[in-house]
Amino acid sequence: MTPDELKALVRTIPDFPSPGIQFRDITTLIGHGDGMAHTVRHLADHARKAGADAIAGMEARGFIFGAAVSVALAKGFVPVRKPGKLPVETLGIDYALEYGTDRLEIDPGAIADGQNVVIVDDLIATGGTALATVELLRQAGARVETACFVIDLSDLGGAAQLRNAGVEVLSLMQFEGD
Ligand code: AMP
């Protein structure tokens, strides 16, 4: 399936989770067998070309696509978790949201020094989550040069921010981010 056919499988829910947000819902994409398979194939092609040694995905929807790409390439998966979930001493990063802050954590032992870790997530909006993930993985010793997304809300500028941080950004489809 082409990226345009995949895009037609994404459902848009207006005013969720708050008024004015157009929520781009991947539930309908991942519930479609061919849609899921082709989405993962496109992402895995990007990650393979980028020379991934491992895949990192952010909780929760990054786990769906990241784990699938990791299986497709037979490379390890690094879960980037919400706080308090990992049972070991973690490396963490706090980052700003529109209102307040959030935190991501990883097990630093999951990354070998200099390993090329490719980030996979469902969607990039402002880029705050992805930038924090890049920083966290780099602090753990990873080389982070590529991030793959199913959806880019291109007018929100997240991809440009990642590129400024030296990360190549690949996305299967774009939507307006309003
Ligand atoms: P950001 O840190 O702003 O790039 O936001 C990234 C995360 O927020 C993504 O992983 C999405 O899961 C979620 N997100 C933000 N905006 C939307 C939207 N309009 N539709 C669906 N998910 C969104």
Backbone and ligand atoms as CSV (ligand in chain L), in Angstrom:
chain,resi,resn,atom,element,x,y,z
A,1,MET,N,N,0.846,-1.205,0.000
A,1,MET,CA,C,0.000,0.000,0.000
A,1,MET,C,C,0.875,1.246,0.000
A,2,THR,N,N,0.420,2.276,-0.674
A,2,THR,CA,C,1.192,3.521,-0.734
A,2,THR,C,C,0.932,4.344,0.540
A,3,PRO,N,N,1.836,5.296,0.836
A,3,PRO,CA,C,1.581,6.175,1.977
A,3,PRO,C,C,0.229,6.892,1.887
A,4,ASP,N,N,-0.229,7.237,0.683
A,4,ASP,CA,C,-1.539,7.896,0.560
A,4,ASP,C,C,-2.674,6.958,0.952
A,5,GLU,N,N,-2.554,5.683,0.564
A,5,GLU,CA,C,-3.581,4.698,0.962
A,5,GLU,C,C,-3.552,4.471,2.474
A,6,LEU,N,N,-2.345,4.497,3.047
A,6,LEU,CA,C,-2.226,4.335,4.506
A,6,LEU,C,C,-2.833,5.542,5.219
A,7,LYS,N,N,-2.598,6.713,4.643
A,7,LYS,CA,C,-3.134,7.936,5.258
A,7,LYS,C,C,-4.658,7.887,5.343
A,8,ALA,N,N,-5.278,7.291,4.345
A,8,ALA,CA,C,-6.748,7.198,4.329
A,8,ALA,C,C,-7.268,6.301,5.453
A,9,LEU,N,N,-6.387,5.490,6.053
A,9,LEU,CA,C,-6.814,4.607,7.154
A,9,LEU,C,C,-6.714,5.278,8.525
A,10,VAL,N,N,-6.104,6.471,8.578
A,10,VAL,CA,C,-5.998,7.194,9.855
A,10,VAL,C,C,-7.296,7.953,10.089
A,11,ARG,N,N,-7.847,7.815,11.297
A,11,ARG,CA,C,-9.124,8.459,11.625
A,11,ARG,C,C,-8.836,9.792,12.321
A,12,THR,N,N,-9.582,10.822,11.935
A,12,THR,CA,C,-9.417,12.121,12.596
A,12,THR,C,C,-10.611,12.374,13.509
A,13,ILE,N,N,-10.312,12.610,14.794
A,13,ILE,CA,C,-11.364,12.876,15.787
A,13,ILE,C,C,-11.234,14.339,16.216
A,14,PRO,N,N,-12.218,15.171,15.864
A,14,PRO,CA,C,-12.119,16.585,16.249
A,14,PRO,C,C,-12.331,16.789,17.754
A,15,ASP,N,N,-11.636,17.785,18.277
A,15,ASP,CA,C,-11.819,18.218,19.678
A,15,ASP,C,C,-11.482,17.135,20.702
A,16,PHE,N,N,-10.488,16.313,20.424
A,16,PHE,CA,C,-9.994,15.337,21.398
A,16,PHE,C,C,-8.486,15.506,21.513
A,17,PRO,N,N,-7.915,15.521,22.708
A,17,PRO,CA,C,-8.559,15.413,24.020
A,17,PRO,C,C,-9.088,16.737,24.537
A,18,SER,N,N,-8.904,17.822,23.772
A,18,SER,CA,C,-9.467,19.105,24.206
A,18,SER,C,C,-9.933,19.885,22.990
A,19,PRO,N,N,-10.792,20.878,23.194
A,19,PRO,CA,C,-11.361,21.617,22.061
A,19,PRO,C,C,-10.274,22.187,21.153
A,20,GLY,N,N,-10.514,22.072,19.850
A,20,GLY,CA,C,-9.576,22.647,18.881
A,20,GLY,C,C,-8.510,21.675,18.395
A,21,ILE,N,N,-8.329,20.548,19.084
A,21,ILE,CA,C,-7.320,19.557,18.655
A,21,ILE,C,C,-7.962,18.581,17.676
A,22,GLN,N,N,-7.285,18.362,16.552
A,22,GLN,CA,C,-7.687,17.323,15.605
A,22,GLN,C,C,-6.853,16.102,15.936
A,23,PHE,N,N,-7.419,15.131,16.608
A,23,PHE,CA,C,-6.649,13.965,17.039
A,23,PHE,C,C,-6.525,12.985,15.876
A,24,ARG,N,N,-5.284,12.699,15.493
A,24,ARG,CA,C,-5.017,11.773,14.378
A,24,ARG,C,C,-4.878,10.393,14.980
A,25,ASP,N,N,-5.917,9.587,14.844
A,25,ASP,CA,C,-6.035,8.323,15.575
A,25,ASP,C,C,-5.567,7.162,14.699
A,26,ILE,N,N,-4.517,6.478,15.183
A,26,ILE,CA,C,-3.962,5.343,14.415
A,26,ILE,C,C,-4.686,4.032,14.692
A,27,THR,N,N,-5.686,4.035,15.592
A,27,THR,CA,C,-6.391,2.781,15.930
A,27,THR,C,C,-6.920,2.102,14.670
A,28,THR,N,N,-7.454,2.898,13.760
A,28,THR,CA,C,-8.041,2.344,12.533
A,28,THR,C,C,-6.955,1.848,11.567
A,29,LEU,N,N,-5.775,2.462,11.621
A,29,LEU,CA,C,-4.660,2.016,10.769
A,29,LEU,C,C,-4.120,0.676,11.272
A,30,ILE,N,N,-3.876,0.580,12.587
A,30,ILE,CA,C,-3.270,-0.660,13.107
A,30,ILE,C,C,-4.279,-1.804,13.161
A,31,GLY,N,N,-5.573,-1.467,13.088
A,31,GLY,CA,C,-6.602,-2.502,13.069
A,31,GLY,C,C,-6.807,-3.103,11.690
A,32,HIS,N,N,-6.129,-2.555,10.694
A,32,HIS,CA,C,-6.243,-3.019,9.307
A,32,HIS,C,C,-4.997,-3.856,9.007
A,33,GLY,N,N,-5.190,-5.139,8.749
A,33,GLY,CA,C,-4.037,-6.049,8.617
A,33,GLY,C,C,-3.010,-5.588,7.605
A,34,ASP,N,N,-3.458,-5.301,6.378
A,34,ASP,CA,C,-2.513,-4.852,5.344
A,34,ASP,C,C,-1.948,-3.487,5.694
A,35,GLY,N,N,-2.803,-2.639,6.274
A,35,GLY,CA,C,-2.342,-1.294,6.640
A,35,GLY,C,C,-1.226,-1.358,7.661
A,36,MET,N,N,-1.405,-2.185,8.676
A,36,MET,CA,C,-0.375,-2.343,9.712
A,36,MET,C,C,0.908,-2.909,9.099
A,37,ALA,N,N,0.740,-3.962,8.294
A,37,ALA,CA,C,1.921,-4.626,7.713
A,37,ALA,C,C,2.708,-3.664,6.829
A,38,HIS,N,N,2.003,-2.896,5.997
A,38,HIS,CA,C,2.707,-1.992,5.080
A,38,HIS,C,C,3.315,-0.806,5.819
A,39,THR,N,N,2.634,-0.331,6.857
A,39,THR,CA,C,3.201,0.761,7.657
A,39,THR,C,C,4.529,0.315,8.267
A,40,VAL,N,N,4.517,-0.868,8.864
A,40,VAL,CA,C,5.738,-1.385,9.496
A,40,VAL,C,C,6.830,-1.610,8.443
A,41,ARG,N,N,6.427,-2.096,7.275
A,41,ARG,CA,C,7.416,-2.336,6.207
A,41,ARG,C,C,8.098,-1.029,5.789
A,42,HIS,N,N,7.302,0.025,5.608
A,42,HIS,CA,C,7.886,1.326,5.233
A,42,HIS,C,C,8.838,1.824,6.327
A,43,LEU,N,N,8.398,1.736,7.580
A,43,LEU,CA,C,9.252,2.214,8.687
A,43,LEU,C,C,10.536,1.376,8.763
A,44,ALA,N,N,10.378,0.059,8.605
A,44,ALA,CA,C,11.544,-0.835,8.706
A,44,ALA,C,C,12.533,-0.569,7.571
A,45,ASP,N,N,12.013,-0.251,6.375
A,45,ASP,CA,C,12.915,0.084,5.250
A,45,ASP,C,C,13.765,1.297,5.601
A,46,HIS,N,N,13.127,2.319,6.180
A,46,HIS,CA,C,13.867,3.527,6.579
A,46,HIS,C,C,14.925,3.186,7.632
A,47,ALA,N,N,14.519,2.412,8.629
A,47,ALA,CA,C,15.443,2.104,9.732
A,47,ALA,C,C,16.596,1.229,9.247
A,48,ARG,N,N,16.309,0.322,8.311
A,48,ARG,CA,C,17.365,-0.539,7.770
A,48,ARG,C,C,18.380,0.307,7.000
A,49,LYS,N,N,17.849,1.210,6.127
A,49,LYS,CA,C,18.748,2.073,5.339
A,49,LYS,C,C,19.586,2.958,6.240
A,50,ALA,N,N,19.038,3.312,7.398
A,50,ALA,CA,C,19.775,4.170,8.344
A,50,ALA,C,C,20.831,3.377,9.116
A,51,GLY,N,N,20.872,2.058,8.903
A,51,GLY,CA,C,21.888,1.230,9.557
A,51,GLY,C,C,21.637,1.018,11.039
A,52,ALA,N,N,20.365,0.881,11.406
A,52,ALA,CA,C,20.013,0.737,12.830
A,52,ALA,C,C,20.687,-0.473,13.466
A,53,ASP,N,N,21.295,-0.242,14.641
A,53,ASP,CA,C,21.755,-1.353,15.485
A,53,ASP,C,C,20.680,-1.728,16.484
A,54,ALA,N,N,19.806,-0.769,16.816
A,54,ALA,CA,C,18.715,-1.000,17.762
A,54,ALA,C,C,17.629,0.023,17.464
A,55,ILE,N,N,16.414,-0.288,17.939
A,55,ILE,CA,C,15.255,0.605,17.750
A,55,ILE,C,C,14.790,1.073,19.127
A,56,ALA,N,N,14.507,2.369,19.252
A,56,ALA,CA,C,13.923,2.893,20.489
A,56,ALA,C,C,12.519,3.406,20.181
A,57,GLY,N,N,11.565,3.092,21.055
A,57,GLY,CA,C,10.189,3.566,20.874
A,57,GLY,C,C,9.670,4.139,22.175
A,58,MET,N,N,8.859,5.177,22.061
A,58,MET,CA,C,8.342,5.864,23.235
A,58,MET,C,C,6.988,5.293,23.637
A,59,GLU,N,N,6.814,5.140,24.953
A,59,GLU,CA,C,5.543,4.680,25.516
A,59,GLU,C,C,4.450,5.704,25.185
A,60,ALA,N,N,3.290,5.316,24.714
A,60,ALA,CA,C,2.869,3.956,24.508
A,60,ALA,C,C,2.794,3.601,23.018
A,61,ARG,N,N,2.425,4.564,22.165
A,61,ARG,CA,C,2.174,4.157,20.777
A,61,ARG,C,C,3.458,3.872,20.012
A,62,GLY,N,N,4.578,4.422,20.500
A,62,GLY,CA,C,5.878,4.091,19.895
A,62,GLY,C,C,6.248,2.639,20.121
A,63,PHE,N,N,5.655,2.010,21.155
A,63,PHE,CA,C,5.921,0.586,21.391
A,63,PHE,C,C,5.305,-0.263,20.281
A,64,ILE,N,N,4.150,0.166,19.789
A,64,ILE,CA,C,3.443,-0.637,18.772
A,64,ILE,C,C,4.293,-0.727,17.514
A,65,PHE,N,N,4.729,0.434,17.016
A,65,PHE,CA,C,5.470,0.449,15.754
A,65,PHE,C,C,6.943,0.095,15.968
A,66,GLY,N,N,7.516,0.590,17.061
A,66,GLY,CA,C,8.940,0.346,17.321
A,66,GLY,C,C,9.229,-1.135,17.514
A,67,ALA,N,N,8.383,-1.812,18.286
A,67,ALA,CA,C,8.614,-3.239,18.520
A,67,ALA,C,C,8.455,-4.018,17.213
A,68,ALA,N,N,7.479,-3.623,16.399
A,68,ALA,CA,C,7.274,-4.325,15.126
A,68,ALA,C,C,8.473,-4.131,14.197
A,69,VAL,N,N,9.019,-2.921,14.158
A,69,VAL,CA,C,10.206,-2.658,13.318
A,69,VAL,C,C,11.397,-3.458,13.847
A,70,SER,N,N,11.522,-3.517,15.158
A,70,SER,CA,C,12.630,-4.263,15.753
A,70,SER,C,C,12.566,-5.743,15.361
A,71,VAL,N,N,11.373,-6.301,15.339
A,71,VAL,CA,C,11.212,-7.705,14.911
A,71,VAL,C,C,11.550,-7.843,13.424
A,72,ALA,N,N,11.068,-6.894,12.615
A,72,ALA,CA,C,11.316,-6.973,11.167
A,72,ALA,C,C,12.814,-6.944,10.846
A,73,LEU,N,N,13.585,-6.219,11.646
A,73,LEU,CA,C,15.026,-6.094,11.379
A,73,LEU,C,C,15.871,-7.037,12.243
A,74,ALA,N,N,15.216,-7.754,13.156
A,74,ALA,CA,C,15.942,-8.598,14.123
A,74,ALA,C,C,16.988,-7.775,14.877
A,75,LYS,N,N,16.568,-6.605,15.330
A,75,LYS,CA,C,17.409,-5.738,16.170
A,75,LYS,C,C,16.697,-5.554,17.509
A,76,GLY,N,N,17.458,-5.244,18.539
A,76,GLY,CA,C,16.867,-5.080,19.862
A,76,GLY,C,C,15.960,-3.862,19.951
A,77,PHE,N,N,15.070,-3.884,20.938
A,77,PHE,CA,C,14.147,-2.775,21.160
A,77,PHE,C,C,14.436,-2.140,22.518
A,78,VAL,N,N,14.561,-0.810,22.526
A,78,VAL,CA,C,14.794,-0.055,23.768
A,78,VAL,C,C,13.515,0.693,24.117
A,79,PRO,N,N,12.813,0.304,25.203
A,79,PRO,CA,C,11.605,1.031,25.575
A,79,PRO,C,C,11.946,2.350,26.280
A,80,VAL,N,N,11.373,3.425,25.789
A,80,VAL,CA,C,11.536,4.743,26.429
A,80,VAL,C,C,10.253,4.957,27.219
A,81,ARG,N,N,10.386,4.898,28.585
A,81,ARG,CA,C,9.211,4.698,29.426
A,81,ARG,C,C,8.791,5.941,30.181
A,82,LYS,N,N,7.533,5.934,30.568
A,82,LYS,CA,C,7.032,6.947,31.485
A,82,LYS,C,C,7.643,6.681,32.863
A,83,PRO,N,N,7.692,7.696,33.741
A,83,PRO,CA,C,8.445,7.532,34.990
A,83,PRO,C,C,7.902,6.436,35.905
A,84,GLY,N,N,8.846,5.804,36.609
A,84,GLY,CA,C,8.480,4.840,37.643
A,84,GLY,C,C,8.127,3.454,37.154
A,85,LYS,N,N,8.348,3.162,35.883
A,85,LYS,CA,C,7.938,1.866,35.330
A,85,LYS,C,C,9.078,0.853,35.288
A,86,LEU,N,N,10.315,1.328,35.182
A,86,LEU,CA,C,11.429,0.386,35.023
A,86,LEU,C,C,11.943,-0.051,36.399
A,87,PRO,N,N,12.270,-1.333,36.538
A,87,PRO,CA,C,12.635,-1.863,37.858
A,87,PRO,C,C,14.120,-1.734,38.177
A,88,VAL,N,N,14.831,-0.834,37.497
A,88,VAL,CA,C,16.272,-0.657,37.715
A,88,VAL,C,C,16.545,0.836,37.886
A,89,GLU,N,N,17.797,1.160,38.232
A,89,GLU,CA,C,18.208,2.570,38.284
A,89,GLU,C,C,18.154,3.132,36.865
A,90,THR,N,N,17.392,4.209,36.686
A,90,THR,CA,C,17.162,4.695,35.324
A,90,THR,C,C,17.961,5.958,35.033
A,91,LEU,N,N,18.029,6.274,33.747
A,91,LEU,CA,C,18.480,7.577,33.298
A,91,LEU,C,C,17.210,8.291,32.842
A,92,GLY,N,N,16.994,9.521,33.319
A,92,GLY,CA,C,15.735,10.178,33.002
A,92,GLY,C,C,15.945,11.597,32.492
A,93,ILE,N,N,14.902,12.122,31.864
A,93,ILE,CA,C,14.939,13.513,31.391
A,93,ILE,C,C,13.555,14.138,31.582
A,94,ASP,N,N,13.547,15.348,32.133
A,94,ASP,CA,C,12.304,16.117,32.250
A,94,ASP,C,C,12.232,17.054,31.048
A,95,TYR,N,N,11.052,17.211,30.499
A,95,TYR,CA,C,10.918,18.112,29.355
A,95,TYR,C,C,9.591,18.860,29.442
A,96,ALA,N,N,9.580,20.009,28.763
A,96,ALA,CA,C,8.421,20.904,28.881
A,96,ALA,C,C,7.310,20.475,27.941
A,97,LEU,N,N,6.086,20.519,28.450
A,97,LEU,CA,C,4.898,20.375,27.612
A,97,LEU,C,C,4.268,21.752,27.480
A,98,GLU,N,N,3.194,21.860,26.706
A,98,GLU,CA,C,2.522,23.149,26.579
A,98,GLU,C,C,2.101,23.643,27.969
A,99,TYR,N,N,1.549,22.712,28.763
A,99,TYR,CA,C,1.223,23.036,30.155
A,99,TYR,C,C,1.953,22.037,31.034
A,100,GLY,N,N,2.939,22.505,31.807
A,100,GLY,CA,C,3.634,21.629,32.748
A,100,GLY,C,C,4.821,20.907,32.133
A,101,THR,N,N,5.215,19.817,32.791
A,101,THR,CA,C,6.367,19.052,32.313
A,101,THR,C,C,6.028,17.566,32.316
A,102,ASP,N,N,6.877,16.808,31.632
A,102,ASP,CA,C,6.745,15.359,31.633
A,102,ASP,C,C,8.137,14.770,31.782
A,103,ARG,N,N,8.211,13.460,31.928
A,103,ARG,CA,C,9.503,12.816,32.143
A,103,ARG,C,C,9.545,11.492,31.396
A,104,LEU,N,N,10.711,11.182,30.850
A,104,LEU,CA,C,10.930,9.890,30.191
A,104,LEU,C,C,12.130,9.226,30.844
A,105,GLU,N,N,12.112,7.893,30.878
A,105,GLU,CA,C,13.218,7.160,31.503
A,105,GLU,C,C,13.610,5.959,30.650
A,106,ILE,N,N,14.910,5.646,30.714
A,106,ILE,CA,C,15.391,4.413,30.068
A,106,ILE,C,C,16.303,3.666,31.039
A,107,ASP,N,N,16.524,2.407,30.714
A,107,ASP,CA,C,17.535,1.611,31.403
A,107,ASP,C,C,18.852,1.863,30.669
A,108,PRO,N,N,19.803,2.557,31.304
A,108,PRO,CA,C,21.041,2.888,30.570
A,108,PRO,C,C,21.796,1.648,30.117
A,109,GLY,N,N,21.589,0.527,30.805
A,109,GLY,CA,C,22.259,-0.725,30.427
A,109,GLY,C,C,21.733,-1.303,29.124
A,110,ALA,N,N,20.628,-0.747,28.607
A,110,ALA,CA,C,20.040,-1.281,27.370
A,110,ALA,C,C,20.789,-0.800,26.132
A,111,ILE,N,N,21.738,0.141,26.330
A,111,ILE,CA,C,22.411,0.740,25.166
A,111,ILE,C,C,23.915,0.539,25.252
A,112,ALA,N,N,24.474,-0.002,24.174
A,112,ALA,CA,C,25.934,-0.161,24.104
A,112,ALA,C,C,26.531,1.134,23.572
A,113,ASP,N,N,27.718,1.484,24.055
A,113,ASP,CA,C,28.342,2.747,23.646
A,113,ASP,C,C,28.512,2.829,22.128
A,114,GLY,N,N,28.069,3.933,21.531
A,114,GLY,CA,C,28.256,4.155,20.100
A,114,GLY,C,C,27.255,3.442,19.215
A,115,GLN,N,N,26.326,2.718,19.821
A,115,GLN,CA,C,25.298,2.006,19.059
A,115,GLN,C,C,24.425,2.993,18.288
A,116,ASN,N,N,24.097,2.652,17.035
A,116,ASN,CA,C,23.234,3.508,16.215
A,116,ASN,C,C,21.776,3.168,16.536
A,117,VAL,N,N,21.147,4.031,17.331
A,117,VAL,CA,C,19.767,3.770,17.770
A,117,VAL,C,C,18.816,4.640,16.943
A,118,VAL,N,N,17.891,3.994,16.255
A,118,VAL,CA,C,16.880,4.696,15.444
A,118,VAL,C,C,15.587,4.789,16.250
A,119,ILE,N,N,15.043,6.000,16.330
A,119,ILE,CA,C,13.805,6.256,17.074
A,119,ILE,C,C,12.602,5.990,16.171
A,120,VAL,N,N,11.594,5.312,16.719
A,120,VAL,CA,C,10.342,5.085,15.983
A,120,VAL,C,C,9.172,5.522,16.878
A,121,ASP,N,N,8.288,6.345,16.343
A,121,ASP,CA,C,7.090,6.729,17.103
A,121,ASP,C,C,5.927,6.901,16.126
A,122,ASP,N,N,4.723,7.001,16.683
A,122,ASP,CA,C,3.549,7.113,15.804
A,122,ASP,C,C,3.471,8.484,15.160
A,123,LEU,N,N,3.826,9.538,15.929
A,123,LEU,CA,C,3.497,10.884,15.457
A,123,LEU,C,C,4.462,11.902,16.044
A,124,ILE,N,N,4.882,12.858,15.230
A,124,ILE,CA,C,5.650,13.992,15.754
A,124,ILE,C,C,4.800,15.251,15.602
A,125,ALA,N,N,4.645,15.958,16.718
A,125,ALA,CA,C,3.865,17.206,16.717
A,125,ALA,C,C,4.845,18.358,16.927
A,126,THR,N,N,4.996,18.832,18.160
A,126,THR,CA,C,5.959,19.913,18.415
A,126,THR,C,C,7.400,19.398,18.436
A,127,GLY,N,N,7.551,18.091,18.608
A,127,GLY,CA,C,8.894,17.502,18.658
A,127,GLY,C,C,9.472,17.405,20.059
A,128,GLY,N,N,8.737,17.904,21.059
A,128,GLY,CA,C,9.264,17.893,22.426
A,128,GLY,C,C,9.604,16.494,22.925
A,129,THR,N,N,8.714,15.556,22.676
A,129,THR,CA,C,8.936,14.173,23.137
A,129,THR,C,C,10.138,13.563,22.419
A,130,ALA,N,N,10.191,13.762,21.113
A,130,ALA,CA,C,11.278,13.161,20.329
A,130,ALA,C,C,12.630,13.792,20.688
A,131,LEU,N,N,12.652,15.118,20.879
A,131,LEU,CA,C,13.917,15.779,21.241
A,131,LEU,C,C,14.426,15.291,22.592
A,132,ALA,N,N,13.509,15.138,23.547
A,132,ALA,CA,C,13.907,14.632,24.864
A,132,ALA,C,C,14.460,13.216,24.727
A,133,THR,N,N,13.839,12.428,23.858
A,133,THR,CA,C,14.301,11.045,23.645
A,133,THR,C,C,15.701,11.032,23.029
A,134,VAL,N,N,15.933,11.917,22.062
A,134,VAL,CA,C,17.264,12.007,21.439
A,134,VAL,C,C,18.313,12.310,22.511
A,135,GLU,N,N,18.002,13.296,23.343
A,135,GLU,CA,C,18.958,13.714,24.372
A,135,GLU,C,C,19.234,12.578,25.358
A,136,LEU,N,N,18.166,11.914,25.767
A,136,LEU,CA,C,18.292,10.811,26.730
A,136,LEU,C,C,19.144,9.674,26.159
A,137,LEU,N,N,18.867,9.292,24.921
A,137,LEU,CA,C,19.622,8.195,24.297
A,137,LEU,C,C,21.085,8.590,24.113
A,138,ARG,N,N,21.318,9.848,23.754
A,138,ARG,CA,C,22.706,10.310,23.595
A,138,ARG,C,C,23.434,10.308,24.934
A,139,GLN,N,N,22.729,10.722,25.997
A,139,GLN,CA,C,23.347,10.682,27.336
A,139,GLN,C,C,23.754,9.263,27.705
A,140,ALA,N,N,22.991,8.286,27.216
A,140,ALA,CA,C,23.286,6.878,27.518
A,140,ALA,C,C,24.386,6.322,26.617
A,141,GLY,N,N,24.894,7.144,25.683
A,141,GLY,CA,C,26.011,6.710,24.829
A,141,GLY,C,C,25.624,6.309,23.428
A,142,ALA,N,N,24.339,6.450,23.080
A,142,ALA,CA,C,23.900,6.052,21.735
A,142,ALA,C,C,24.281,7.103,20.702
A,143,ARG,N,N,24.403,6.661,19.464
A,143,ARG,CA,C,24.463,7.544,18.307
A,143,ARG,C,C,23.028,7.650,17.813
A,144,VAL,N,N,22.477,8.867,17.748
A,144,VAL,CA,C,21.095,9.023,17.293
A,144,VAL,C,C,21.094,9.945,16.085
A,145,GLU,N,N,20.860,9.362,14.920
A,145,GLU,CA,C,20.952,10.128,13.671
A,145,GLU,C,C,19.674,10.087,12.857
A,146,THR,N,N,18.733,9.214,13.256
A,146,THR,CA,C,17.523,9.015,12.450
A,146,THR,C,C,16.313,8.787,13.355
A,147,ALA,N,N,15.194,9.410,12.969
A,147,ALA,CA,C,13.931,9.160,13.664
A,147,ALA,C,C,12.851,8.952,12.606
A,148,CYS,N,N,12.024,7.908,12.792
A,148,CYS,CA,C,10.978,7.566,11.823
A,148,CYS,C,C,9.611,7.682,12.489
A,149,PHE,N,N,8.701,8.339,11.806
A,149,PHE,CA,C,7.351,8.530,12.335
A,149,PHE,C,C,6.343,8.084,11.283
A,150,VAL,N,N,5.202,7.611,11.750
A,150,VAL,CA,C,4.125,7.349,10.807
A,150,VAL,C,C,3.570,8.691,10.336
A,151,ILE,N,N,3.317,9.613,11.280
A,151,ILE,CA,C,2.641,10.876,10.978
A,151,ILE,C,C,3.493,12.063,11.424
A,152,ASP,N,N,3.598,13.055,10.551
A,152,ASP,CA,C,4.233,14.339,10.907
A,152,ASP,C,C,3.167,15.437,10.822
A,153,LEU,N,N,2.921,16.102,11.948
A,153,LEU,CA,C,2.043,17.288,11.905
A,153,LEU,C,C,2.956,18.442,11.497
A,154,SER,N,N,3.138,18.570,10.173
A,154,SER,CA,C,4.292,19.316,9.647
A,154,SER,C,C,4.305,20.795,10.024
A,155,ASP,N,N,3.129,21.409,10.146
A,155,ASP,CA,C,3.145,22.845,10.456
A,155,ASP,C,C,3.486,23.141,11.910
A,156,LEU,N,N,3.647,22.114,12.742
A,156,LEU,CA,C,4.022,22.357,14.140
A,156,LEU,C,C,5.542,22.415,14.329
A,157,GLY,N,N,6.288,22.056,13.299
A,157,GLY,CA,C,7.729,22.321,13.306
A,157,GLY,C,C,8.594,21.336,14.077
A,158,GLY,N,N,8.028,20.228,14.521
A,158,GLY,CA,C,8.820,19.257,15.284
A,158,GLY,C,C,9.951,18.650,14.476
A,159,ALA,N,N,9.662,18.329,13.221
A,159,ALA,CA,C,10.692,17.700,12.380
A,159,ALA,C,C,11.874,18.651,12.190
A,160,ALA,N,N,11.576,19.943,11.992
A,160,ALA,CA,C,12.656,20.929,11.815
A,160,ALA,C,C,13.533,20.998,13.064
A,161,GLN,N,N,12.897,20.913,14.219
A,161,GLN,CA,C,13.665,20.945,15.482
A,161,GLN,C,C,14.603,19.754,15.584
A,162,LEU,N,N,14.092,18.594,15.199
A,162,LEU,CA,C,14.940,17.395,15.256
A,162,LEU,C,C,16.108,17.508,14.280
A,163,ARG,N,N,15.805,18.039,13.092
A,163,ARG,CA,C,16.895,18.195,12.095
A,163,ARG,C,C,17.959,19.140,12.631
A,164,ASN,N,N,17.540,20.201,13.321
A,164,ASN,CA,C,18.506,21.125,13.937
A,164,ASN,C,C,19.380,20.420,14.963
A,165,ALA,N,N,18.849,19.352,15.553
A,165,ALA,CA,C,19.618,18.590,16.546
A,165,ALA,C,C,20.443,17.487,15.872
A,166,GLY,N,N,20.512,17.524,14.529
A,166,GLY,CA,C,21.354,16.563,13.808
A,166,GLY,C,C,20.695,15.221,13.572
A,167,VAL,N,N,19.359,15.208,13.568
A,167,VAL,CA,C,18.640,13.950,13.381
A,167,VAL,C,C,17.857,14.011,12.071
A,168,GLU,N,N,18.068,13.013,11.211
A,168,GLU,CA,C,17.290,12.929,9.981
A,168,GLU,C,C,15.885,12.438,10.326
A,169,VAL,N,N,14.875,13.072,9.742
A,169,VAL,CA,C,13.487,12.731,10.076
A,169,VAL,C,C,12.787,12.158,8.850
A,170,LEU,N,N,12.189,10.970,9.029
A,170,LEU,CA,C,11.459,10.333,7.938
A,170,LEU,C,C,10.041,10.086,8.422
A,171,SER,N,N,9.044,10.515,7.638
A,171,SER,CA,C,7.661,10.262,8.045
A,171,SER,C,C,6.893,9.738,6.846
A,172,LEU,N,N,5.901,8.887,7.122
A,172,LEU,CA,C,5.150,8.268,6.020
A,172,LEU,C,C,4.069,9.184,5.474
A,173,MET,N,N,3.573,10.086,6.319
A,173,MET,CA,C,2.480,10.968,5.872
A,173,MET,C,C,2.468,12.253,6.700
A,174,GLN,N,N,1.897,13.292,6.131
A,174,GLN,CA,C,1.799,14.577,6.826
A,174,GLN,C,C,0.323,14.954,6.991
A,175,PHE,N,N,0.045,15.607,8.120
A,175,PHE,CA,C,-1.268,16.216,8.351
A,175,PHE,C,C,-1.036,17.623,8.861
A,176,GLU,N,N,-2.062,18.465,8.719
A,176,GLU,CA,C,-2.002,19.748,9.395
A,176,GLU,C,C,-2.177,19.507,10.883
A,177,GLY,N,N,-1.511,20.334,11.676
A,177,GLY,CA,C,-1.452,20.053,13.113
A,177,GLY,C,C,-2.436,20.808,13.965
A,178,ASP,N,N,-3.451,21.423,13.360
A,178,ASP,CA,C,-4.352,22.232,14.176
A,178,ASP,C,C,-5.270,21.376,15.038
L,1,AMP,P1,P,5.098,16.224,20.629
L,1,AMP,O1,O,5.976,15.990,21.826
L,1,AMP,O2,O,4.418,17.555,20.674
L,1,AMP,O3,O,5.827,16.012,19.316
L,1,AMP,O4,O,3.919,15.166,20.724
L,1,AMP,C1,C,4.186,13.850,20.486
L,1,AMP,C2,C,3.148,12.875,21.010
L,1,AMP,O5,O,1.877,13.458,21.312
L,1,AMP,C3,C,2.921,11.877,19.914
L,1,AMP,O6,O,3.673,10.706,20.222
L,1,AMP,C4,C,1.443,11.626,19.884
L,1,AMP,O7,O,1.202,10.376,20.504
L,1,AMP,C5,C,0.810,12.738,20.689
L,1,AMP,N1,N,0.059,13.733,19.862
L,1,AMP,C6,C,0.289,15.062,19.797
L,1,AMP,N2,N,-0.582,15.687,18.981
L,1,AMP,C7,C,-1.398,14.722,18.497
L,1,AMP,C8,C,-2.525,14.730,17.572
L,1,AMP,N3,N,-2.984,15.856,16.993
L,1,AMP,N4,N,-3.106,13.548,17.291
L,1,AMP,C9,C,-2.664,12.394,17.869
L,1,AMP,N5,N,-1.636,12.329,18.738
L,1,AMP,C10,C,-0.996,13.463,19.064
